[in-house]
Amino acid sequence: MMHRQETVECLKKFNARRKLKGAILTTLLVTKNFSVKGLLNKKADAVKANNKANTVTSPKDTSLTPALEPQTTVIHNPIDGNKESIESANTIIEDDDVKARKQEIIKVTELLIESINNGDFEAYAKICDPGLTSFEPEALGNLVEGHDFHRFYFHNALSKGNKPVHTILLNPHVHLIGENAACIAYIRLSQYMDGGGMPRTMQSEETRVWCRREGKWQNIHFHRSGSPSVPSH
């Protein structure tokens, strides 16, 4: 029922070391937070100054105005606020340029889907590589190469006289592969009106591989499962 004196002394030393370690970790955490916030503030100020300079001097360019209304919507999963940490704060600084590049891939994918919805084969051919390969439901498990297979659907089923189709890209994930290659995976929901005037929705799962050549992104391969691209009226 009695403690030896050396045991009590060891417990006191252990408790002192534990408190000292906690104080050191707290100091490091606070210091790191301030340094991260300082870098973020500096970067934000630089971006604001650059945007201000661009908005004052750059004239409005009407040649880039799209002729058609956007027919795609991108929906991301909400960010889980409980997962924030010092590591995630550092990642924000390091991935600022990466996020812009990923957004570029999402945007060019939107343009590709819009060319399909609008039945615009000319725009589609400019975005897709001439040697484009694909696996898709329409090909019945066969590997398709080139534009001829898709040209048939554009000319016969995706004509501009058809009823409009609205597409939603659910939670796209982009993987950057070096400076000039990327892969994007997403769920594609297509809304349309059938022949009886009833609204319908199709779903497919898509993965597209992009390659940048001469400063332009081109789709070189895609894999789609689920519903076909052409609505069944």
Residue, then its C-alpha position, 0 to 999 in steps of 0.5 A: m500500500m506504500h509507494r517507494q520514493e524512487t517510484v514517486e520521483c520517476l513519476k514526477k519526472f515523467n509528468a514534467r517531460r509530458k508537460l514540456k513536450g505539450a508546450i513545445l508542440t503548442t508553440l510549433l503549431v501556433t508558429k506554423n499557423f501564423s506563417v501559413k496565414g501570412l503566405l496566404n495573405k501575401k498571395a491573395d494581395a498579389v492576385k487582387a493587384n493583378n486582377k485590378a490591373n487587368t480589369v482597368t487596361s484590358p478591353k472587352d473582347t466580343s469575339l470570344t462570346p459563345a453563340l450558344e447557352p452553356q448546356t453543362t453544369v458541374i457539381h462538386n461534393p461539399i468540402d468536409g470542414n472536419k478534415e482541416s489540418i496544418e497539412s491541408a493548409n500547406t497543400i492549398i499553397e502548393d496546389d494553387d497552380v495545380k487547381a487552375r490546371k485541373q479547372e482547365i481540364i474540367k472546362v475543356t470537358e464541358l466544351l466537349i460535352e456541349s459540342i455533343n449536345n449541340g450536334d456540332f461535329e466540327a467543334y467536336a473534331k477540333i477538341c478530339d484527336p484524329g486518332l481518338t480511341s474509345f470504349e462505349p456502349e454503342a460499340l458493343g465492347n469493341l475498341v473504336e478508333g478515329h472520328d468516323f464512328h461518331r460522325f454517323y451519330f452526329h449526322n443522323a441522331l445528334s442534329k441541331g434540330n433535336k430537342p435540347v439536352h442538358t448535362i450535369l457532370l457530377n463531382p469530376h476528379v482530375h489527375l494531372i500526368g506531367e505538364n501535358a497530360a491529364c485524366i478526368a473521371y466523372i458521372r454524366l447525367s443527361q436530361y432531355m424530353d422524350g417523344g411523348g413530352m416527358p422529361r427523362t434522365m440518363q446516367s453514364e460513367e466516363t473517364r477521358v484522357w487529355c493531351r496538350r499539343e501545341g498549347k491546345w488540349q485534345n481528347i485522345h481516349f475515353h471510356r464510357s459505361g452506362s447509357p449511350s450518348v444519344p437519348s432514346h426518344 
